[in-house]
Amino acid sequence: MKRLLAAVVALGVVSGVRPLAEVGDKSLESRILSLEAKRIEAMVKKDIATLDALLADDLTYTHSGGTTDTKASFITLIKERGRYQGVDYSNTQVIPLAGGTTVVVRGRAQIRLEGVAGYPVLFLDVWALRDGAWKMVAWQATRIR
């Protein structure tokens, strides 16, 4: 997760952009958090059409157990073996990068799966504005104690 965040931050540094979080773009923060809630609801309800609309075609989704999915394999996982009951966020930060087309979301989450005791993770999530719509392009979770 640290490497992914470092890469995103380095991209901002190399291109000379500043995080817009300093400006306090609350409308963008609200929009992204709303999309996050919609994505979690779609995972729980196995709403494949909504997931397909929210996830970027080049999605990289790395689970806390170390496995990585593409958009296609993640959607198949949800459709065939989805056990999500919920994901509860806390200490969430939404960090828009200058230009307004990339947003990093990071924090803690409690993952709730059917048949498994809930467990906490640190997560990093990246959203990008593509063709006028926000798409989730990356997720990285690390299980913590």
KOLLUMDREN-20406 format. One record per atom (N, C-alpha, C): x, y, z. Coordinates in pm, whole numbers, padded with zeros to 5 digits, always signed. Each point is the difference from the previous one (the first is absolute). Layout:
// residues N
XYZ ...
This chain:
// residues 145
+00083-00118+00000 -00083+00118+00000 +00087+00124+00000 +00110-00002+00077 +00088+00116+00006 +00059+00029-00138 +00033-00105-00076 +00057+00020-00133 -00099+00066-00094 -00127-00044+00005 -00102+00059-00086 -00021+00146+00035 -00009+00031+00129 -00016+00139+00042 +00122+00081-00041 +00119-00056+00019 +00123+00071-00038 +00000+00029-00150 -00047-00095-00081 -00005+00022-00144 -00098+00111-00036 -00114+00001+00065 -00100+00104-00027 +00053+00136+00042 +00061+00006+00119 +00056+00126+00048 +00115+00044-00088 +00087-00094-00039 +00113+00034-00088 -00049+00056-00131 -00106-00054-00054 -00057+00053-00124 -00039+00145+00019 -00059+00032+00114 -00036+00138+00029 +00121+00089+00014 +00105-00051+00067 +00121+00079+00020 +00071+00024-00132 +00015-00106-00081 +00069+00013-00129 -00074+00095-00092 -00132-00005+00002 -00077+00087-00089 -00023+00138+00061 +00047+00020+00123 -00010+00131+00063 -00138+00035+00053 -00085-00101+00023 -00135+00029+00048 -00004-00001+00151 -00094+00072+00058 -00023+00002+00144 -00133-00068+00027 -00010-00072+00113 -00130-00056+00035 -00103+00112+00021 -00117-00019-00055 -00106+00098+00017 -00060-00004+00140 +00038-00102+00078 -00054-00011+00135 +00028+00127+00079 +00108+00069-00032 +00032+00125+00067 -00107+00105-00027 -00059-00007-00116 -00103+00095-00040 -00132-00036+00067 -00017-00129+00031 -00122-00044+00069 -00118-00018-00094 +00018-00079-00103 -00106-00026-00097 -00098-00102+00058 -00092+00048+00083 -00094-00088+00069 -00101-00064-00094 -00035+00066-00110 -00097-00059-00093 +00060-00123-00068 +00128+00007-00037 +00067-00114-00060 +00016-00112+00103 +00036+00035+00121 +00012-00098+00106 -00132-00073+00022 -00109+00073+00006 -00133-00060+00018 -00036-00091-00117 +00033+00044-00120 -00030-00081-00120 +00075-00133+00003 +00128+00004+00033 +00081-00121+00003 -00047-00094+00111 -00029+00054+00117 -00049-00085+00110 -00136-00061-00034 -00082+00073-00074 -00128-00054-00045 +00022-00117-00098 +00097+00016-00089 +00032-00108-00094 +00055-00122+00073 +00081+00024+00105 +00051-00111+00081 -00115-00076+00064 -00095+00072+00057 -00116-00065+00062 -00081-00079-00103 -00014+00055-00117 -00073-00067-00108 +00073-00128-00043 +00133+00006-00005 +00080-00117-00038 -00015-00111+00105 +00008+00035+00128 -00014-00099+00106 -00139-00063-00005 -00101+00083-00017 -00137-00053-00010 -00013-00096-00118 +00061+00034-00112 -00005-00088-00117 +00072-00132+00026 +00111+00004+00074 +00071-00123+00034 -00087-00088+00090 -00065+00059+00099 -00085-00075+00093 -00120-00061-00074 -00062+00078-00086 -00121-00045-00071 +00030-00076-00129 +00128-00013-00033 +00043-00065-00124 -00063+00069-00121 -00001+00131+00005 -00055+00083-00108 +00110+00022-00104 +00009-00093-00092 +00109-00003-00098 -00005+00120-00094 -00118+00044-00038 -00011+00115-00091 +00058+00126+00064 -00029+00021+00128 +00054+00117+00069 +00151-00012+00015 +00050-00117+00038 +00144-00019+00011 +00069+00024-00134 -00058-00052-00106 +00058+00018-00133 +00010+00149-00035 -00100+00077+00039 +00001+00144-00028 +00101+00076+00085 +00026-00045+00123 +00088+00071+00091 +00148-00036-00015 +00029-00120-00046 +00138-00047-00007 +00061+00030-00137 +00124+00048+00002 +00073+00028-00125 +00036-00132-00068 +00007+00003-00131 +00036-00121-00075 +00139-00050+00037 +00090+00090+00042 +00136-00038+00037 +00018-00011+00152 -00107-00030+00071 +00002-00013+00147 +00107-00099+00046 +00069+00036+00108 +00086-00091+00075 -00055-00002+00141 -00049-00117+00044 -00064-00015+00131 +00079-00102+00079 +00079+00047+00098 +00082-00088+00080 -00065-00018+00137 -00037-00124+00028 -00067-00036+00124 +00100-00005+00115 -00051+00007+00122 +00087-00002+00118 +00076-00131+00015 -00048-00105-00064 +00069-00129+00003 +00110-00013-00103 +00016+00103-00085 +00110+00001-00095 -00036-00034-00143 -00122-00047-00024 -00038-00030-00138 -00044+00128-00072 +00022+00002-00129 -00034+00117-00080 -00097-00039-00110 -00102+00084-00018 -00099-00021-00104 +00003+00113-00102 -00042-00033-00120 -00031+00099-00103 -00149+00033+00015 -00049+00090-00081 -00144+00030+00004 -00080-00127-00029 +00038-00070-00105 -00076-00120-00040 +00004-00107+00109 +00117-00026+00057 +00008-00105+00102 -00067+00042+00131 +00004+00130+00032 -00068+00046+00121 -00151-00012-00015 -00052+00039-00114 -00144-00012-00024 -00043-00147+00003 +00081-00088-00057 -00030-00143+00004 +00001-00050+00145 +00097+00045+00078 +00008-00037+00141 -00127+00041+00074 -00043+00122-00020 -00121+00049+00068 -00122-00079-00046 -00010-00020-00129 -00116-00069-00056 -00010-00145+00047 +00112-00072+00000 -00001-00143+00028 +00025-00035+00147 +00083+00079+00067 +00038-00037+00136 -00008+00118+00096 -00068+00106-00039 -00006+00119+00084 -00057-00029+00138 +00077+00036+00103 -00043-00024+00138 +00000+00129+00081 +00009+00113-00067 +00007+00127+00073 -00133+00029+00071 +00011+00035+00127 -00115+00047+00076 +00011+00149+00026 +00122+00052-00016 +00019+00143+00016 +00146+00035+00018 +00028+00128-00016 +00131+00056+00026 -00026+00131+00073 +00049+00008+00122 -00024+00117+00084 +00128+00084+00008 -00007+00122-00050 +00116+00089-00004 +00014+00081+00127 +00125+00033+00035 +00029+00095+00107 +00133+00068-00033 +00020+00117+00058 +00123+00076-00023 +00028+00017-00149 -00104+00022-00077 +00013+00010-00145 +00045+00140-00041 +00097+00004-00090 +00046+00124-00059 -00023-00007-00150 -00053+00107-00056 -00017+00011-00145 +00097+00107-00045 +00092-00037-00087 +00107+00090-00041 -00006+00020-00152 -00069+00106-00045 -00003+00028-00143 +00134+00060-00043 +00048-00040-00115 +00123+00058-00055 -00036+00114-00095 +00089+00094-00012 -00025+00117-00086 -00040-00045-00140 -00084+00076-00060 -00054-00035-00131 -00138-00060+00013 -00030-00055+00119 -00134-00049+00027 -00037-00130-00068 +00099-00075-00053 -00035-00123-00071 +00046-00127+00071 +00068+00013+00114 +00044-00116+00076 -00020+00027+00148 -00051-00100+00071 -00025+00012+00142 +00051-00125+00069 +00073+00019+00110 +00046-00109+00084 -00088-00002+00124 -00049-00117+00035 -00078-00019+00122 +00079-00099+00085 +00020+00036+00127 +00073-00092+00087 -00059+00005+00140 +00024-00109+00073 -00050-00006+00137 -00001-00141+00053 -00089-00022+00095 -00019-00132+00059 -00139-00049-00040 -00013-00131-00006 -00130-00059-00028 -00013-00131+00075 -00122-00032+00034 -00033-00130+00059 -00069-00080-00110 +00061-00109-00043 -00056-00084-00106 -00090-00104+00065 -00123-00009-00049 -00096-00098+00052 -00038-00095-00113 +00035-00129+00019 -00029-00104-00098 -00085-00108+00063 -00084-00064-00081 -00080-00113+00046 +00091-00112+00048 -00028-00054+00118 +00073-00116+00048 +00141+00026+00050 +00039+00127+00009 +00135+00035+00044 -00012+00112+00104 +00079-00009+00104 +00000+00109+00098 +00050+00128-00069 -00065+00112+00028 +00042+00126-00059 +00144+00031+00036 +00067+00074-00086 +00140+00033+00026 +00031+00141-00052 +00095+00067+00068 +00035+00136-00039 +00110+00003-00106 -00005+00101-00084 +00103+00022-00102 +00032+00150-00008 +00119+00029-00047 +00032+00133-00051 -00022-00010-00149 -00055+00105-00060 -00025-00008-00143 +00043+00127-00072 +00025-00018-00127 +00030+00110-00091 -00081-00027-00126 -00073+00099-00043 -00092-00013-00112 +00024+00119-00093 +00002-00023-00129 +00024+00109-00095 -00117+00007-00098 -00052+00122-00016 -00108+00027-00096 +00053+00097-00105 -00044-00018-00124 +00042+00090-00108 -00123+00039-00082 +00000+00124-00045 -00108+00049-00085 +00030-00042-00143 -00088-00083-00054 +00019-00054-00135 -00126+00023-00082 +00015+00072-00110 -00114+00028-00089 -00120+00055+00077 +00029+00088+00094 -00106+00067+00075 -00058-00077+00117 +00054-00119+00029 -00051-00081+00111 +00116-00044+00089 -00024+00000+00132 +00101-00048+00093 +00003-00152-00001 +00120-00056-00013 +00020-00145-00002 +00105-00038+00103 -00024-00109+00070 +00101-00050+00093 +00105-00074-00081 +00125+00043+00014 +00109-00060-00079 +00089-00091+00083 +00001+00017+00133 +00087-00085+00083 -00053-00010+00142 +00022-00116+00059 -00030-00026+00141 +00115-00084+00054 +00048+00036+00117 +00104-00077+00069 -00036-00003+00147 -00009-00119+00057 -00032-00014+00142 +00107-00083+00069 +00031+00039+00123 +00096-00073+00082 -00066-00031+00134 -00006-00128+00033 -00062-00041+00125 +00086+00047+00117 -00067+00052+00103 +00070+00045+00121 -00059-00069+00121 +00065+00014+00112 -00048-00062+00125 -00070+00100+00086 
